[in-house]
Amino acid sequence: MTNETINELLKDYDQRPFDRLNFFFKVSYMYLRRIS
């Protein structure tokens, strides 16, 4: 992996931290609902 690729990934990650959190909470919520 070149530095450019890593920088692109980091930039992409910085732009969407909330999307990742959102996704995590959605998955957790669905999972918990299925258990109970």
C-alpha positions in Angstrom: 0.0 0.0 0.0 1.4 3.4 -1.0 1.1 6.5 1.1 -1.4 7.9 -1.3 -3.7 5.0 -0.8 -3.4 5.3 3.0 -4.1 9.0 2.9 -7.2 8.4 0.8 -8.5 5.8 3.2 -7.8 8.1 6.1 -9.6 11.0 4.4 -12.5 8.7 3.6 -12.6 7.6 7.3 -12.5 11.1 8.6 -15.4 12.1 6.4 -17.7 9.4 7.6 -17.1 8.6 11.3 -20.7 9.2 12.1 -21.9 6.9 9.3 -19.9 4.1 10.9 -21.3 4.8 14.4 -24.8 4.9 12.9 -24.2 1.6 11.2 -22.9 0.1 14.4 -25.9 1.2 16.5 -28.3 0.1 13.8 -26.8 -3.4 13.8 -26.7 -3.6 17.6 -30.3 -2.4 17.8 -31.5 -5.1 15.4 -29.5 -7.7 17.1 -30.9 -6.8 20.5 -34.4 -6.8 19.3 -34.0 -10.3 17.8 -32.8 -11.6 21.2 -35.6 -10.4 23.3 
